[in-house]
């Protein structure tokens, strides 16, 4: 009775664990993962903040075009003859009695409150305009770089998803191989009991079963590890094992035909480098324009009173200033030379990056051809290995084949299956990378 109770408890536990496993599996397509990555990925959020920072820097250059406005209120109390005299004049309270020599030399303490409205308007600021253009190019370059980073991240997502597909296929292949090995073990055990084979044959089968179980455990770990990585990319903290809904099959697409240097210039990362180079050029021009005079207009409107925020008297003051910094100890010259060198360096880096990208695309096009050939050969080898296994299994059941030969055929078929799936992965990844490089 006690034994039946233990068996019932074990069955309930088994059913519960099966339910938990089912609940921990999450079926999802590649498109759904990509959408969640774009929405939640931490790295993309960081790059977005970098763009916002660059946009804020560009908006700061509005000061080259827009006026500066300020309001201030100042109060003081003094018996200083000069300040007291001026304060009474500003307040409009000056009388003939204030011209008395004694009052001029020893005035009573006076309170003065001034409200000032001040405006400054840049009129001609050539170097500032160039700095503004440089900031705009930098902002646009970062935006394009972010686009490229997103595309690169999506390639990483596709790679991880395909790795998960392979890991799942490996689990299926190894589970089937385990079943086959266990069936072989039963047959070999029967032969051994009938003394038709030696004990070494039985041990070989048991070794094979152990090897498959070990490989199966590793494949399941790979599924879990890849699922965790995909969750990381999606910005989720779930422990669910992801199950791909898309099949692992070759994506036979035509490779891009126009991969010339001129076509590559439209790629987001290369356009970003071009804009970055343009920013350095504008910076160099701005440092040269620092030798050009600046013209700014200004104006003040002031309210005076002996009471806080009073408006008893008022005055205004307007004007313009033409300022020319002729020499600042060689600072402007050094800055211009530095910016000019940075511009030339950026030009060389752009040309180098463009040439490197062209070489990379040519290599990937050749790799795609190799991957396609490898995939076709792997499929043919898998089919041949399957036929060999079928023949050797039939011969073994008839007592015409050695146990070691049958185990070798089983091992070879499993290996060829995994090699075929790996060749599909390599082909699809190469195709995706070519599309990424020529986007």
HUZIQUI-V276662 format. One record per backbone hydrogen bond with DSSP energy under -1.0 kcal/mol. CO is the residue of the C=O (numbers start at 0). NH is the residue of the N-H. Records with the same first field share a line. If there is no record, write none. Layout:
BEGIN
CO = NH + NH
END
This chain:
BEGIN
0 = 4
1 = 5
2 = 6
3 = 7
4 = 8
5 = 9
6 = 10
7 = 11
8 = 12
9 = 13
10 = 14
11 = 15
12 = 16
13 = 17
14 = 18
15 = 19
16 = 20
17 = 21
18 = 22
19 = 23
21 = 24
23 = 240
25 = 242
27 = 244
28 = 32
29 = 33
30 = 34
31 = 35
32 = 36
33 = 37
34 = 38
35 = 39
36 = 40
40 = 44
41 = 45
42 = 46
43 = 47
44 = 48
45 = 49
46 = 50
47 = 51
48 = 52
49 = 53
50 = 54
51 = 55
52 = 56
53 = 57
54 = 58
55 = 59
57 = 60
58 = 61
59 = 62
60 = 63
61 = 64 + 65
67 = 119
69 = 117
71 = 115
73 = 113
75 = 111
77 = 109
79 = 83
80 = 84
81 = 85
82 = 86
83 = 87
84 = 88
85 = 89
86 = 90
87 = 92
95 = 98
96 = 99
99 = 103
100 = 104
101 = 105
109 = 77
111 = 75
112 = 304
113 = 73
114 = 302
115 = 71
116 = 300
117 = 69
118 = 298
119 = 67
120 = 296
123 = 294
124 = 128
125 = 129
126 = 130
127 = 131
128 = 132
129 = 133
130 = 134
131 = 135
132 = 136
133 = 137
134 = 138
135 = 139
136 = 140
137 = 141
138 = 142
139 = 143
140 = 144
141 = 145
142 = 146
143 = 147
144 = 148
145 = 149
146 = 150
147 = 151
148 = 152
149 = 153
150 = 154
151 = 155
152 = 156
153 = 157
154 = 158
155 = 159
156 = 160
157 = 161
158 = 162
159 = 163
160 = 164
161 = 165
162 = 166
163 = 167
164 = 168
165 = 169
166 = 170
167 = 171
168 = 172
169 = 173
170 = 174
171 = 175
172 = 176
173 = 177
174 = 178
175 = 179
176 = 180
177 = 181
178 = 182
179 = 183
180 = 184
181 = 185
182 = 186
183 = 187
184 = 188
185 = 189
186 = 190
187 = 191
188 = 192
189 = 193
190 = 195
191 = 194
197 = 201
198 = 202
199 = 203
200 = 204
201 = 205
202 = 206
203 = 207
204 = 208
205 = 209
206 = 210
207 = 211
208 = 212
209 = 213
210 = 214
211 = 215
212 = 216
213 = 217
214 = 218
215 = 219
216 = 220
217 = 221
218 = 222
219 = 223
220 = 224
221 = 225
222 = 226
223 = 227
224 = 228
225 = 229
226 = 230
227 = 231
228 = 232
229 = 233
230 = 235
240 = 25
242 = 27
246 = 248
249 = 251
250 = 252
256 = 258
259 = 263
260 = 264
262 = 265
263 = 266
266 = 270
267 = 271
268 = 272
269 = 273
270 = 274
271 = 275
272 = 276
273 = 277
274 = 278
275 = 279
276 = 280
277 = 281
278 = 282
279 = 283
280 = 284
281 = 285
282 = 286
283 = 287
284 = 288
287 = 290
288 = 291
293 = 322
294 = 122 + 123
295 = 320
296 = 120
297 = 318
298 = 118
299 = 316
300 = 116
301 = 314
302 = 114
303 = 312
304 = 112
306 = 309
312 = 303
314 = 301
316 = 299
318 = 297
320 = 295
322 = 293
323 = 325
327 = 330
329 = 333
330 = 334
331 = 335
332 = 336
333 = 337
334 = 338
335 = 339
336 = 340
337 = 341
338 = 342
339 = 343
340 = 344
341 = 345
342 = 346
343 = 347
344 = 348
345 = 349
346 = 350
347 = 351
348 = 352
349 = 353
350 = 354
351 = 355
352 = 356
353 = 357
354 = 358
355 = 359
356 = 360
357 = 361
358 = 362
359 = 363
360 = 364
361 = 365
362 = 366
363 = 367
364 = 368
365 = 369
366 = 370
367 = 371
368 = 372
369 = 373
370 = 374
371 = 375
372 = 376
373 = 377
374 = 378
375 = 379
376 = 380
377 = 381
378 = 382
379 = 383
380 = 384
381 = 385
382 = 386
383 = 387
384 = 388
385 = 389
386 = 390
387 = 391
388 = 392
389 = 393
390 = 394
391 = 395
392 = 396
393 = 397
394 = 399
395 = 398
401 = 405
402 = 406
403 = 407
404 = 408
405 = 409
406 = 410
407 = 411
408 = 412
409 = 413
410 = 414
411 = 415
412 = 416
413 = 417
414 = 418
415 = 419
416 = 420
417 = 421
418 = 422
419 = 423
420 = 424
421 = 425
422 = 426
423 = 427
424 = 428
425 = 429
426 = 430
427 = 431
428 = 432
429 = 433
430 = 434
431 = 435
432 = 436
433 = 437
END
